[in-house]
Amino acid sequence: MKSEEIIKRIVRDVRVELLDEFDRNFQRKAFFDKTWPASKFPNSRGSMMMRTGALRKGNNASIQGTNIQFTNSQPYASIHNEGGQIVVTPQMKKFFWAMFYKTNGAAGASNGAKQRSLTEESIYWRNMAMKKVGSKIIIQQRQFIGNHPMIQKSIERVLNDHLNDIETFIKQKLKR
């Protein structure tokens, strides 16, 4: 076995192991041991980071030599992974109003009785729809890809497995 082949196998195994760890962050609802902040508003569509599963499925890694680059195919992945601000646009306001009417029912909330019966979710969407175009929405960081001490441990585990395999291989060759 050539040393280049061994290194390629190790890098491929590290890639698989780290992609699995980043995927487990969605199960943990945390970046390894750092729990993601809870959503301030309830939502009937599920957990903040797992409503459609697209963000979780979007994780990918490419290998260039001995380097591994981790990416996510979703355009909103970086704002969740790093946190930050987004600016309210007219299209966003239309979406917020549509979600308000969807969660509040087709009747709308024109009279006082309907106003009192709004759900927390419909109140959230109404408040979002009332934001001015150009105002900012703060997105809290919910990191799922990146460097962490657990990454080093995973890499060390893969390396140790390969070193044990190599040691076993050498011992078998020497016995012959």
Backbone hydrogen bonds, N-H to C=O, Kabsch-Sander energy under -0.5 kcal/mol:
donor,donor_aa,acceptor,acceptor_aa,energy
6,I,2,K,-1.8
7,I,3,S,-2.4
8,K,4,E,-2.3
9,R,5,E,-2.4
10,I,6,I,-2.4
11,V,7,I,-2.7
12,R,8,K,-2.5
13,D,9,R,-2.5
14,V,10,I,-2.6
15,R,11,V,-2.5
16,V,12,R,-2.2
17,E,13,D,-2.6
18,L,14,V,-2.8
19,L,15,R,-2.4
20,D,16,V,-2.1
21,E,17,E,-2.1
22,F,18,L,-2.7
23,D,19,L,-2.0
24,R,20,D,-2.3
25,N,21,E,-1.1
26,F,22,F,-0.5
26,F,23,D,-1.2
27,Q,23,D,-0.8
28,R,24,R,-2.9
29,K,25,N,-1.3
30,A,25,N,-1.9
31,F,34,K,-2.7
32,F,30,A,-1.2
33,D,31,F,-0.9
34,K,31,F,-1.9
35,T,33,D,-0.8
36,W,29,K,-2.1
46,G,43,N,-1.1
50,M,47,S,-1.4
57,K,53,G,-2.5
58,G,54,A,-1.3
59,N,56,R,-1.1
60,N,71,T,-2.6
62,S,69,Q,-2.4
64,Q,67,N,-2.5
66,T,64,Q,-0.5
67,N,64,Q,-2.0
69,Q,62,S,-2.9
70,F,68,I,-0.5
71,T,60,N,-2.7
73,S,58,G,-1.5
77,A,74,Q,-1.5
80,H,76,Y,-1.4
81,N,77,A,-2.8
82,E,78,S,-2.6
83,G,79,I,-1.6
84,G,139,I,-2.4
86,I,137,I,-2.3
88,V,135,S,-3.0
93,K,89,T,-2.1
94,K,90,P,-2.1
95,F,91,Q,-2.1
96,F,92,M,-2.9
97,W,93,K,-2.5
98,A,94,K,-2.5
99,M,95,F,-2.7
100,F,96,F,-2.2
101,Y,97,W,-2.7
102,K,98,A,-2.2
103,T,99,M,-2.6
104,N,100,F,-2.0
105,G,101,Y,-1.1
108,G,105,G,-1.0
115,Q,111,N,-1.8
116,R,112,G,-1.9
117,S,113,A,-1.0
118,L,115,Q,-1.1
123,I,119,T,-2.2
124,Y,120,E,-2.2
125,W,121,E,-2.3
126,R,122,S,-2.3
127,N,123,I,-2.7
128,M,124,Y,-2.4
129,A,125,W,-2.5
130,M,126,R,-1.6
131,K,128,M,-1.2
134,G,88,V,-2.4
135,S,132,K,-2.1
137,I,86,I,-3.0
139,I,84,G,-3.5
139,I,137,I,-0.5
140,Q,138,I,-0.6
142,R,80,H,-3.6
151,I,148,H,-1.7
152,Q,148,H,-1.0
153,K,149,P,-1.5
154,S,150,M,-2.1
155,I,151,I,-2.5
156,E,152,Q,-2.7
157,R,153,K,-2.2
158,V,154,S,-2.1
159,L,155,I,-2.6
160,N,156,E,-2.8
161,D,157,R,-2.2
162,H,158,V,-2.2
163,L,159,L,-2.8
164,N,160,N,-2.5
165,D,161,D,-2.0
166,I,162,H,-2.5
167,E,163,L,-2.6
168,T,164,N,-2.5
169,F,165,D,-2.4
170,I,166,I,-2.7
171,K,167,E,-2.4
172,Q,168,T,-2.2
173,K,169,F,-2.0
174,L,170,I,-2.3
175,K,171,K,-1.7
176,R,172,Q,-1.0
